[in-house]
Amino acid sequence: MKVHIDSRRIAPYLFLLPFLIFFAIFRLWPIIWSFLISFFQLDDGDISGFIGMSNYITIFHDPTFIKAIWNTLYFVVVYNVIMIILAIMLAVFCNSSIIGGKKAYRAVFFSPIAMSLPVVAVVFDLIFARNIGFITSLLGMFGIEYNYRIFASMTGAMWAVILMRVWRGSGYYCAYFLAGLTSIPEELYESAMIDGANAFQQFRKITLPLLKPMLIFVIIMSTILSFQLFDEPWILTQGGPANSTLTLQMYLYQTSFLKQDFSKGAAVSYVMTLLMLAASIVSVSRQKESSSGRK
Amino acid sequence: MKKVLTVLLCSMLSLALFAGGSGESATAESAADNGKTKLEFWTWLSSDAAIDAYNQMQDDVEIVKVQMSHADINAKLAIALQAGTGAPDIYQTTQRYYPQFRDSGHMYDMTSVVSDIMDGYPDSLKDLVTYNGQIAGLTPDVSPSVMFYRADIFEEYGIEIETFNDLIEAAKILKEDGIYMLPIFNPAGSWGANAVGMLLGSRGGNYFTADGKVIHDNKDLEIVLEFLNTMVAEGYGESLTFFTPEFWGEFKAGKIAAWIMNTAEAANLKTNAPELSGKWKIMPTPRWDDKEQALSGYWGGTVIAVTDQSENPEAAADFVKWLCGSVEGQVWAGKTWSAVPAYEPAYSDPFYQEGDPYFSGDNIYDMILDTTPFHYFDWASVEMIIGEKLDLMFAGQLTPQEAARAIEDTIAAETGR
């Protein structure tokens, strides 16, 4: 029997084969494997016994895990709201026709993202330092004494982390919004001005609605990344004081690598995945709802 | 023809990609350019000079240092040992985390290589590295506590310290001029459990009994927490995250007058505040006022071991034996990371009789007092629990007594000890 091979049909799949093989081994299989081991006991790296939902039940009974969820959600919401508002404001500023030296502003706003996270953490450590820091020196010039150690404060430490992230992220996402703004036709603003719309009305009725696709993209990307918050609090507070900056990613690290409980760690990672998925779905659906409501 | 070429090209691509990660290639890499067999050594310490000295004596092997934090070593090693691949030939970890690797059964049995030197170690360290009757590692160093202090500040204010109460009294005077007596880990993080443990040790106390049971109603723990709480609440100690730029900045700015810490941090101090050379001196850990004898607390020290994934375990064990179990290796450890020798014959070397100009000529080894055994169990959990309770105490939400009870009860509940 003669087998006929249609090269034009097979060729694309053959070219894709290297990627597919690597994707299956290094992406797909770890995802499946980690899901499986979250239901099994691990003994020296090998599955030794089915334990059902035990890991999931255990972590949800752990107050530290609940605290980590709360901290993470708090960070995700507060950080994203502040960062996105600031990023849009920066983008509108950079896109304004009355501003000179836009390229310089863009470069300055974008530059923090080029710094590595540990370096940013170190810089902010020195900004906030109680006795030798930038804030102390600045306020000292006006005779004001600064005696607050923010990283030792259970209420202040998370805000320091949020500020750090906002400083680093707003310029980066500003670049996305700038790309969105340049795609808005100038004629829309001209006709709005003829109709008597002021700058705020133009922003609300033209800029924001037409930025919506970019806004959704930024929200999803930023939400996913902010769920993975780890470096800054780990360097500056190790999750303290009293777990007030402990995030899910840090809890996952502690569980998997410090306590070496990979099975429970896998369960934590799947809870994280579900939370990220839920947050993204909620964000997108709310954006879609508000878009369709306007039509 | 075109069809055949397409299939061939794709097949070659796939094969080439897989060949990149093959074991054959990895084996080829293990032979150094100079023909020597490379042995990978994971450590976080600046031990290059010691490694270079060993390499120069070797014709067949070369130790290649891979430097990463000890947290990274623990994390990567845990995965590599469980996965059965990716572990180094040799690694160094802290004594408090070592038991989890020792008990994994994935350490090379070094007994035949090192049995002749084991008499040079105290029993507690021999017990630490022994698993099922086999020697599964060696200790290059121990980390007893001393007190580093700024001689210029102490002299200016006429401070003389013998006991912990003296520290508090002197701190009251220094506070008036904006100087803190000690840096205090706040937030506590993983440092908290170790620093409290060190102070506990300086009282002869422990978190656990020798057989791993939590000590309840631990009066030593209460007294240590009371001291730390006083330092923070009264503003005598400066709350800092240890080893951040702010931490070293406060030292350099002359804001910190003293530091009760393990001996290994002498090297850290010299590296991060070289401009303070000659301003520091060292004294033994102060005595607790309710105790007759002053003791050094214990921070933990380190262990170096060979994994069962090493293709040249005997050669790897020879290096570990040289560094941890020979006078020459121990002197190199002292020179490179200010190691306090675990191998007792090393103290006979003149190196350990010398003073250090950075510390105004003081010899750190002369400042080490007797220690009592300190017991480590489930240390990752212990660090997290103690860190949280200390933070709550520093925030005024727990009294020292309540914090002590909360630490004991939570460790017992979480670890079953």
Contacts between the chains, C-beta under 8 A, distances in Angstrom:
chain1	res1	chain2	res2	distance
A	5	B	3	6.5
A	7	B	2	6.7
A	7	B	3	3.8
A	7	B	6	5.7
A	7	B	7	7.7
A	10	B	6	7.8
A	10	B	7	7.7
A	11	B	6	5.0
A	11	B	10	7.7
A	14	B	6	6.6
A	14	B	7	6.6
A	14	B	10	3.6
A	14	B	11	7.9
A	15	B	10	6.0
A	15	B	13	8.0
A	17	B	10	5.9
A	17	B	13	7.8
A	17	B	14	5.7
A	18	B	10	7.7
A	18	B	13	5.1
A	18	B	14	5.1
A	18	B	17	5.2
A	21	B	14	6.5
A	21	B	17	7.6
A	21	B	18	7.9
A	22	B	17	6.8
A	42	B	82	7.5
A	44	B	82	6.3
A	44	B	104	7.0
A	44	B	105	7.6
A	45	B	81	7.8
A	45	B	82	3.5
A	45	B	83	5.9
A	45	B	84	6.6
A	64	B	384	7.6
A	64	B	388	7.8
A	122	B	244	7.2
A	122	B	245	5.4
A	125	B	241	7.5
A	125	B	244	4.9
A	125	B	245	5.6
A	125	B	246	5.1
A	126	B	245	5.3
A	126	B	246	6.2
A	126	B	249	7.0
A	128	B	246	7.9
A	129	B	245	7.8
A	129	B	246	4.0
A	129	B	249	6.4
A	129	B	250	7.8
A	130	B	246	7.9
A	131	B	178	7.8
A	131	B	238	7.5
A	131	B	250	6.0
A	131	B	253	6.8
A	131	B	255	5.6
A	132	B	246	6.8
A	132	B	249	4.5
A	132	B	250	6.2
A	132	B	253	5.3
A	132	B	255	7.5
A	133	B	246	7.1
A	149	B	186	7.8
A	149	B	239	5.4
A	151	B	187	6.6
A	151	B	241	6.0
A	152	B	186	4.7
A	152	B	187	6.0
A	152	B	239	4.5
A	152	B	394	7.1
A	154	B	391	7.3
A	154	B	395	5.5
A	157	B	187	7.3
A	235	B	244	7.5
A	236	B	241	5.9
A	236	B	244	6.9
A	237	B	187	5.0
A	237	B	189	7.0
A	237	B	241	6.5
A	238	B	187	6.7
A	238	B	189	3.2
A	238	B	190	6.1
A	238	B	241	7.8
A	238	B	387	7.0
A	239	B	189	7.4
A	239	B	387	8.0
A	240	B	187	2.9
A	240	B	188	6.1
A	240	B	189	5.7
A	240	B	387	6.1
A	240	B	388	7.3
A	240	B	391	5.0
A	241	B	186	7.0
A	241	B	187	3.9
A	241	B	188	7.5
A	241	B	391	3.8
A	241	B	394	7.0
A	241	B	395	6.4
A	242	B	187	7.6
A	242	B	388	5.2
A	242	B	391	3.8
A	242	B	392	5.0
A	242	B	395	6.5
A	242	B	397	7.7
A	243	B	388	5.6
A	243	B	391	7.9
A	244	B	391	8.0
A	253	B	75	7.6
A	254	B	380	7.1
A	254	B	384	6.4
A	256	B	75	8.0
A	257	B	71	7.9
A	257	B	74	6.8
A	257	B	75	3.7
A	257	B	78	6.0
A	257	B	79	7.7
A	258	B	71	7.7
A	258	B	74	7.1
A	258	B	75	7.6
A	258	B	380	3.9
A	258	B	383	7.9
A	258	B	384	7.8
A	259	B	380	4.8
A	259	B	381	6.3
A	260	B	78	4.8
A	260	B	100	6.3
A	260	B	380	7.7
A	262	B	82	6.9
